[in-house]
Amino acid sequence: MAVRCWASHMADASLFEAWSPVTQDFGLVRGDHAEVADAYAAMFAGEPPLRRRNLAGGLAEAFEALAPLTHAKSRRLFLATPCGWTAFFQNGTQGSDPFLIMLRLAQRLGTIAMRVCCTPTGARWPGVIWEVYAPPQLGGDAYGYRRSIAASNDGGRWVFSESGERFAFERPECYALARKRDRFTRPMLLDYLRAFGIPELDDDLFLVSPATPAILFHDATRDRRLPEYSLEEVKRGLPWQRGA
C-alpha cells in the first residue's frame, strides 16, 4: 500500500506531531540505541526471524519505514537521542503500545524505561500517562514497576490514578485538584521528563544519521494476521469503521 508522509499535509506540524497516533504513546529506554536494539533482538532470538535494517536518511525516512500501520504492530523502531535515551515506536493504529517491551528491556538491561503517552490537541479520547519501569536495584518492585501516573478520558469520563513511590520532583499538590483532567497535564509530563534529562517532545529529540542510524525490526509473519492502513486512513478512523 502506497504511503505518503502525513506531514506533507500539515506544513506547520513537526514530524513527531504528524505521526500521531504512532508518536502519542511511545517508549524511552535509558541506554545506547544500538545496545538496546541488540537486547531487543536477543529477547526474540528463538522466535520467527526478525528483519533488521538501519535507516540513516533522516527522521522522515525512519517514521515512514513504520508504515503501513496495523493492529498487529509488526514493525518496531529504535531511535537514538542526544540525551542518553533510546526512543521506541511501533506501527500500531492506536499508538506504539510500548508497555511490555519497555518493561522487559528495563529488566534485561538493568536500566530505567518509560511509557510516555500524551494525545494531541483535539483527540477524541485525550489523556496524559507516564509509567516508569525499573529493576529492584533502581527502585522498581519485584515486577519491574517503579511509578505510574495517568489522567485520561475513559470513554467520556475523566479518571486519575497514580501508583508507586513518588519522585522528589513531582508536584503532588496537583493530584488533588478538583478536575481530574488538571491533575496530570502535558506541561507536568514535560517537567517530569526534564528531570530525567529529556528536554522536549519534538523532532530535535531524535538523532538519525549515518553515525546514529534508526534501527527497524520487521516481523513479516504478523503482516498476514490483520488489515493494514496508511497513516492518513488511521487519522480518518478507517480501522474502526464497520467492514474496514
C-alpha positions in Angstrom: 0.0 0.0 0.0 1.4 3.3 -1.0 2.0 5.6 2.0 2.7 9.4 1.8 4.0 11.2 4.8 1.1 13.0 6.5 3.4 15.9 7.3 3.1 17.0 3.7 -0.5 17.9 4.5 0.4 19.6 7.8 3.0 22.2 6.9 3.1 23.7 10.4 3.4 20.3 12.2 6.6 18.6 13.2 7.2 15.0 12.1 6.7 14.0 15.7 3.2 15.6 15.8 2.3 14.5 12.3 3.0 10.8 13.0 0.4 10.7 15.8 -1.1 8.2 16.8 2.2 6.3 16.5 4.0 9.0 18.5 1.3 9.8 21.0 2.2 6.7 23.1 5.8 5.6 22.8 8.7 4.2 24.9 12.0 5.5 26.2 14.9 3.3 27.5 18.0 4.7 29.1 21.0 3.5 27.1 22.7 3.4 23.8 20.2 2.7 21.0 22.3 0.1 19.3 22.8 -1.8 22.6 19.1 -1.5 23.3 18.2 -2.8 19.8 20.7 -5.7 20.3 19.0 -6.6 23.6 15.6 -6.5 21.9 16.8 -8.8 19.2 18.2 -11.2 21.8 14.8 -11.4 23.6 13.2 -12.7 20.4 16.1 -14.9 19.2 14.1 -18.1 19.5 11.0 -16.8 17.5 10.5 -16.3 13.8 13.4 -14.3 12.4 13.1 -10.5 12.5 14.3 -8.5 9.6 16.6 -5.8 10.8 17.9 -2.8 8.9 19.5 0.5 9.5 18.0 3.8 8.2 20.3 6.7 8.0 18.3 9.1 5.8 16.7 11.2 8.5 13.7 11.2 10.8 11.1 11.3 8.0 12.6 8.1 6.5 12.6 6.4 9.9 8.9 7.1 10.6 7.8 6.3 7.1 9.5 2.9 7.4 6.9 2.0 10.1 4.1 2.2 7.5 1.7 0.7 6.9 0.0 0.7 10.3 -1.7 -2.3 11.8 -3.3 -3.6 14.9 -0.7 -6.4 14.8 2.3 -4.0 15.3 4.7 -5.8 13.1 7.3 -3.1 12.8 9.4 -1.7 15.7 11.8 1.3 15.5 14.6 2.3 17.8 16.0 5.9 17.6 19.0 7.5 19.3 18.6 10.7 21.2 21.2 13.3 22.3 20.3 12.8 26.0 21.3 9.2 26.6 17.9 7.6 26.0 16.6 5.4 23.2 13.1 6.0 21.8 10.9 3.1 20.8 8.0 3.1 18.3 5.7 0.5 16.8 3.4 0.8 13.8 0.2 0.4 15.9 -3.1 2.0 14.8 -3.6 3.4 18.3 -0.1 4.2 19.3 3.2 2.3 19.9 1.8 0.4 22.9 5.3 0.2 24.5 4.5 -1.2 27.9 5.6 -4.8 27.6 8.7 -4.2 25.6 9.8 -1.4 27.9 9.2 -3.5 31.0 11.2 -6.4 29.6 14.1 -4.2 28.3 14.4 -2.5 31.7 14.7 -5.8 33.4 17.1 -7.3 30.8 19.4 -4.3 30.7 19.2 -3.3 34.4 18.1 0.2 33.5 15.1 2.6 33.6 12.5 2.6 30.8 9.3 4.6 30.4 6.0 4.7 28.7 5.2 8.3 27.5 1.6 8.9 26.4 0.3 12.4 25.5 -2.5 12.7 23.0 -2.6 15.7 20.6 -5.0 18.6 20.9 -8.4 17.7 19.8 -8.1 13.9 20.4 -11.4 12.2 20.8 -10.2 10.4 24.0 -7.5 12.7 25.4 -5.0 11.6 28.1 -1.6 12.0 29.6 0.1 8.9 31.0 3.6 8.3 32.4 4.9 5.0 33.5 8.4 4.2 34.7 9.8 0.7 34.8 13.0 -0.3 36.7 14.6 -3.4 38.3 14.6 -3.5 42.1 18.1 -2.1 42.3 16.9 1.1 40.7 13.7 1.4 42.8 11.3 -0.9 41.0 9.2 -3.5 42.7 9.5 -7.3 42.1 7.6 -7.0 38.9 9.6 -4.1 37.5 7.2 -1.3 38.1 8.5 2.0 39.6 5.9 4.7 39.0 2.6 5.3 37.2 0.5 8.5 36.8 -2.5 8.9 34.5 -5.2 11.4 33.7 -7.4 10.3 30.8 -10.8 10.5 29.3 -12.0 6.9 29.7 -15.0 6.7 27.3 -16.4 10.1 28.3 -15.4 10.1 31.9 -12.2 11.5 33.2 -10.2 9.3 35.6 -7.0 9.9 37.5 -4.7 7.3 39.1 -1.2 7.0 40.5 0.8 4.2 41.9 4.4 3.6 43.1 6.7 5.8 45.1 6.6 9.5 44.1 9.7 11.2 42.8 11.1 14.2 44.7 10.5 16.5 41.7 6.8 15.7 41.4 4.0 18.3 42.1 1.7 16.2 44.3 -0.4 19.2 45.2 -1.9 19.0 41.7 -3.1 15.4 42.3 -5.9 16.8 44.5 -7.2 19.4 42.1 -11.0 19.4 41.6 -10.9 18.5 37.9 -9.3 15.2 37.2 -8.0 16.4 33.8 -6.0 19.0 35.6 -4.2 16.6 38.0 -1.7 15.5 35.4 -1.2 17.6 32.3 1.2 17.8 29.3 3.2 20.6 30.9 3.6 18.5 34.1 4.7 15.5 32.0 7.3 17.6 30.2 8.6 18.9 33.5 8.9 15.3 34.8 10.8 14.2 31.7 13.2 17.1 32.0 14.1 15.8 35.5 15.5 12.7 33.6 17.4 14.9 31.1 14.8 14.6 28.3 14.4 18.2 27.0 11.3 18.2 24.8 8.9 16.0 22.8 9.7 17.2 19.3 11.8 16.4 16.3 15.0 17.6 18.0 14.8 14.7 20.5 15.8 12.2 17.8 19.1 11.6 16.1 19.0 9.8 12.7 22.3 10.0 10.7 24.9 7.6 9.3 26.6 7.7 12.7 23.3 7.0 14.6 21.0 5.2 12.1 17.5 4.3 13.1 17.1 0.6 13.6 14.0 -1.0 12.3 12.8 -4.6 13.1 10.1 -6.2 11.0 8.2 -9.4 11.9 6.7 -10.2 8.5 4.7 -13.1 10.0 2.4 -10.6 11.7 1.5 -8.8 8.5 -0.7 -11.7 7.4 -2.9 -11.6 10.5 -4.7 -8.2 10.3 -5.5 -5.5 7.8 -3.0 -2.7 7.1 -3.7 1.0 6.8 -1.9 4.2 5.7 -1.3 6.9 8.2 -4.0 9.0 6.5 -6.5 6.2 6.8 -5.8 5.8 10.5 -6.2 9.5 11.1 -9.6 9.3 9.3 -10.7 6.5 11.6 -10.9 3.8 8.9 -9.7 0.9 11.0 -12.7 1.3 13.3 -15.3 1.7 10.6 -17.6 -1.3 10.1 -16.4 -3.5 7.2 -12.9 -1.9 7.0 
